[in-house]
């Protein structure tokens, strides 16, 4: 339902999720008085939101760790996923222009580690 409301407003859920992570990181840094943060993400939607946030603000994070991630956005097509399962991953041309390897390269000087990949289970 959340994605449907946002879709009706014209904003992309993935961009809003990444922006929320950036703002939370900004708040934590200011409140705790720390330098760079470590972010842990679990699941494919969280992986993409965390990777996009780190790519947009690499100076906020020291390390991003992903559990149960995917090696490529191609997973969305190969799994296959329904829109209702991960509406934030259905972004026009995201896979074509910015697959996860390109986004991961953009997080430097932070590092990104995917500790475990999910498996493709065709329906």
Contact map, one row per residue, 1 for C-alpha under 8 A:
111110000000000000000000000000000000000000000000000000000000000000000000000000000000000000000000000000000000000000000000000
111111000000000000000000000000000000000000000000000000000000000000000000000000000000000000000000000000000000000000000000000
111111100000100000000000000000000000000000000000000000000000000000000000000000000000001100000000000000000000000000000000000
111111110000000000000000000000000000000000000000000000000000000000000000000000000000000000000000000000000000000000000000000
111111111000000000000000000000000000000000000000000000000000000000000000000000000000000000000000000000000000000000000000000
011111111111100000000000000000000000000000000000000000000000000000000000000000000000000000000000000000000000000000000000000
001111111111100000000000000000000000000000000000000000000000000000000000000000000000000000000000000000000000000000000000000
000111111110000000000000000000000000000000000000000000000000000000000000000000000000000000000000000000000000000000000000000
000011111110000000000000000000000000000000000000000000000000000000000000000000000000000000000000000000000000000000000000000
000001111111000000000000000000000000000000000000000000000000000000000000000000000000000000000000000000000000000000000000000
000001111111101100000000000000000000000000000000000000000000000000000000000000000000000000000000000000000000000000000000000
000001100111111100000000000000000000000000000000000000000000000000000000000000000000000100100000000000000000000000000000000
001001100011111110000000000000000000000000000000000000000000000000000000000000000000001100000000000000000000000000000000000
000000000001111111000000000000000000000000000001100000000000000000000000000000000000000110100000000000000000000000000000000
000000000011111111100000000000000000000000000000100100000000000000000000000000000000000000000000000000000000000000000000000
000000000011111111110000000000000000000000000000000000000000000000000000000000000000000000000000000000000000000000000000000
000000000000111111111000000000000000000000000000100000000000000000000000000000000000000000000000000000000000000000000000000
000000000000011111111100000000000000000000000000110110000000000000000000000000000000000000000000000000000000000000000000000
000000000000001111111110000000000000000000000000000010000000000000000000000000000000000000000000000000000000000000000000000
000000000000000111111111000000000000000000000000000000000000000000000000000000000000000000000000000000000000000000000000000
000000000000000011111111100000000000000000000000110010000000000000000000000000000000000000000000000000000000000000000000000
000000000000000001111111110000000000000000000000000010001001000000000000000000000000000000000000000000000000000000000000000
000000000000000000111111111000000000000000000000000000000000000000000000000000000000000000000000000000000000000000000000000
000000000000000000011111111100000000000000000000000000000000000000000000000000000000000000000000000000000000000000000000000
000000000000000000001111111110000000100000000000000000000001000000000000000000000000000000000000000000000000000000000000000
000000000000000000000111111111000000000000000000000000000001000000000000000000000000000000000000000000000000000000000000000
000000000000000000000011111111100000000000000000000000000000000000000000000000000000000000000000000000000000000000000000000
000000000000000000000001111111111100000000000000000000000000000000000000000000000000000000000000000000000000000000000000000
000000000000000000000000111111111111100000000000000000000000000000000000000000000000000000000000000000000000000000000000000
000000000000000000000000011111111100000000000000000000000000000000000000000000000000000000000000000000000000000000000000000
000000000000000000000000001111111000000000000000000000000000000000000000000000000000000000000000000000000000000000000000000
000000000000000000000000000111111100000000000000000000000000000000000000000000000000000000000000000000000000000000000000000
000000000000000000000000000111111110000000000000000000000000000000000000000000000000000000000000000000000000000000000000000
000000000000000000000000000111011111100000000000000000000000000000000000000000000000000000000000000000000000000000000000000
000000000000000000000000000010001111100000000000000000000001000000000000000000000000000000000000000000000000000000000000000
000000000000000000000000000010000111110000000000000000000011110000000000000000000000000000000000000000000000000000000000000
000000000000000000000000100010000111111000000000000000000001111000000000000000000000000000000000000000000000000000000000000
000000000000000000000000000000000001111100000000000000000000111110000000000000000000000000000000000000000000000000000000000
000000000000000000000000000000000000111110000000010000000000101110000000000000000000000000000000000000000000000000000000000
000000000000000000000000000000000000011111000000000000000000000111100000000000000000000000000000000000000000000000000000000
000000000000000000000000000000000000001111100110010000000000000111100000000000000000000000000000000000000000000000000000000
000000000000000000000000000000000000000111110110000000000000000001111000000000000000000000000000000000000000000000000000000
000000000000000000000000000000000000000011111110000000000000000001111000000000000000000000000000000000000000000000000000000
000000000000000000000000000000000000000001111111000000000000000000011100000000000000000000000000000000000000000000000000000
000000000000000000000000000000000000000000111111100000000000000000000000000000000000010110000000000000000000000000000000000
000000000000000000000000000000000000000011111111110000000000000000000000000000000000000000000000000000000000000000000000000
000000000000000000000000000000000000000011111111111000000000000001001000000000000000000000000000000000000000000000000000000
000000000000010000000000000000000000000000011111111100000000000000000000000000000000000010000000000100000000000000000000000
000000000000011011001000000000000000000000001111111110000000000000000000000000000000000000000000000000000000000000000000000
000000000000000001001000000000000000001010000111111111000000000100000000000000000000000000000000000000000000000000000000000
000000000000000000000000000000000000000000000011111111100000000100000000000000000000000000000000000100110010000100000000000
000000000000001001000000000000000000000000000001111111110000000000000000000000000000000000000000000000100000000000000000000
000000000000000001101100000000000000000000000000111111111100000000000000000000000000000000000000000000000000000000000000000
000000000000000000000000000000000000000000000000011111111101100100000000000000000000000000000000000000000110010000000000000
000000000000000000000000000000000000000000000000001111111100000000000000000000000000000000000000000000111111000000000000000
000000000000000000000000000000000000000000000000000111111100000000000000000000000000000000000000000000000110000000000000000
000000000000000000000100000000000000000000000000000011111111100000000000000000000000000000000000000000000010000000000000000
000000000000000000000000000000000000000000000000000011111111110000000000000000000000000000000000000000000111110000000000000
000000000000000000000000000000000001000000000000000000001111110000000000000000000000000000000000000000000000110000000000000
000000000000000000000100110000000011100000000000000001001111110000000000000000000000000000000000000000000000000000000000000
000000000000000000000000000000000001111000000000000001001111111100000000000000000000000000000000000000000000010000000000000
000000000000000000000000000000000001110000000000000000000111111100000000000000000000000000000000000000000000111000000000000
000000000000000000000000000000000000111000000000000000000000111110000000000000000000000000000000000000000000011110000000000
000000000000000000000000000000000000011110000000011001000000111111000000000000000000000000000000000000000000011110000000000
000000000000000000000000000000000000011110000000000000000000001111100000000000000000000000000000000000000000000111100000000
000000000000000000000000000000000000000111100010000000000000000111111000000000000000000000000000000000000000000111110000000
000000000000000000000000000000000000000111100000000000000000000011111000000000000000000000000000000000000000000001111000000
000000000000000000000000000000000000000001110000000000000000000001111100000000000000000000000000000000000000000001111100000
000000000000000000000000000000000000000001110010000000000000000001111110000000000000000000000000000000000000000001111100000
000000000000000000000000000000000000000000010000000000000000000000011111101000000000000000000000000000000000000000001110000
000000000000000000000000000000000000000000000000000000000000000000001111101000000000000000000000000100000000000000001000000
000000000000000000000000000000000000000000000000000000000000000000000111111000000000000000000000001110000000000000000000000
000000000000000000000000000000000000000000000000000000000000000000000111111110000000000000000010001100000000000000000000000
000000000000000000000000000000000000000000000000000000000000000000000001111111000000000000000010000000000000000000000000000
000000000000000000000000000000000000000000000000000000000000000000000111111111110000000000000000000000000000000000000001000
000000000000000000000000000000000000000000000000000000000000000000000000111111111000000010000000000000000000000000000000000
000000000000000000000000000000000000000000000000000000000000000000000000111111111000000000000000000000000000000000000000000
000000000000000000000000000000000000000000000000000000000000000000000000011111111000000000000000000000000000000000000001010
000000000000000000000000000000000000000000000000000000000000000000000000001111111000000000000000000000000000000000000001111
000000000000000000000000000000000000000000000000000000000000000000000000001111111100000000000000000000000000000000000001111
000000000000000000000000000000000000000000000000000000000000000000000000000111111110110000000000000000000000000000000000000
000000000000000000000000000000000000000000000000000000000000000000000000000000011111110000000000000000000000000000000000000
000000000000000000000000000000000000000000000000000000000000000000000000000000001111111001000000000000000000000000000000000
000000000000000000000000000000000000000000000000000000000000000000000000000000000111111000000000000000000000000000000000000
000000000000000000000000000000000000000000000000000000000000000000000000000000001111111000000000000000000000000000000000000
000000000000000000000000000000000000000000001000000000000000000000000000000000001111111111000000000000000000000000000000000
001000000000100000000000000000000000000000000000000000000000000000000000000000000011111111000000000000000000000000000000000
001000000001110000000000000000000000000000001000000000000000000000000000000000000000011111100000000000000000000000000000000
000000000000010000000000000000000000000000001001000000000000000000000000000100000000011111100000000000000000000000000000000
000000000000000000000000000000000000000000000000000000000000000000000000000000000010011111110000000000000000000000000000000
000000000001010000000000000000000000000000000000000000000000000000000000000000000000000111111100000000000000000000000000000
000000000000000000000000000000000000000000000000000000000000000000000000000000000000000001111110000000000000000000000000000
000000000000000000000000000000000000000000000000000000000000000000000000000000000000000000111111110000000000000000000000000
000000000000000000000000000000000000000000000000000000000000000000000000000000000000000000111111111000000000000000000000000
000000000000000000000000000000000000000000000000000000000000000000000000110000000000000000011111111000000000000000000000000
000000000000000000000000000000000000000000000000000000000000000000000000000000000000000000001111111000000000000000000000000
000000000000000000000000000000000000000000000000000000000000000000000000000000000000000000001111111000000000000000000000000
000000000000000000000000000000000000000000000000000000000000000000000000000000000000000000001111111111100000000000000000000
000000000000000000000000000000000000000000000000000000000000000000000001100000000000000000000111111111100000000000000000000
000000000000000000000000000000000000000000000001001000000000000000000011100000000000000000000000011111110000000000000000000
000000000000000000000000000000000000000000000000000000000000000000000001000000000000000000000000011111111000000000000000000
000000000000000000000000000000000000000000000000000000000000000000000000000000000000000000000000011111111100000000000000000
000000000000000000000000000000000000000000000000001100100000000000000000000000000000000000000000011111111110000000000000000
000000000000000000000000000000000000000000000000001000100000000000000000000000000000000000000000000111111111001100000000000
000000000000000000000000000000000000000000000000000000100000000000000000000000000000000000000000000011111111000000000000000
000000000000000000000000000000000000000000000000000001110100000000000000000000000000000000000000000001111111000000000000000
000000000000000000000000000000000000000000000000001001111100000000000000000000000000000000000000000000111111111100000000000
000000000000000000000000000000000000000000000000000000100100000000000000000000000000000000000000000000011111111000000000000
000000000000000000000000000000000000000000000000000000000110010000000000000000000000000000000000000000000011111000000000000
000000000000000000000000000000000000000000000000000001000110111100000000000000000000000000000000000000000011111100000000000
000000000000000000000000000000000000000000000000000000000000011100000000000000000000000000000000000000010011111110000000000
000000000000000000000000000000000000000000000000001000000000001111000000000000000000000000000000000000010010011111000000000
000000000000000000000000000000000000000000000000000000000000001111000000000000000000000000000000000000000000001111100000000
000000000000000000000000000000000000000000000000000000000000000011111000000000000000000000000000000000000000000111111000000
000000000000000000000000000000000000000000000000000000000000000011111000000000000000000000000000000000000000000011111000000
000000000000000000000000000000000000000000000000000000000000000001111000000000000000000000000000000000000000000001111100000
000000000000000000000000000000000000000000000000000000000000000000111110000000000000000000000000000000000000000001111110000
000000000000000000000000000000000000000000000000000000000000000000011100000000000000000000000000000000000000000000011111000
000000000000000000000000000000000000000000000000000000000000000000000100000000000000000000000000000000000000000000001111100
000000000000000000000000000000000000000000000000000000000000000000000000001001110000000000000000000000000000000000000111110
000000000000000000000000000000000000000000000000000000000000000000000000000000110000000000000000000000000000000000000011111
000000000000000000000000000000000000000000000000000000000000000000000000000001110000000000000000000000000000000000000001111
000000000000000000000000000000000000000000000000000000000000000000000000000000110000000000000000000000000000000000000000111
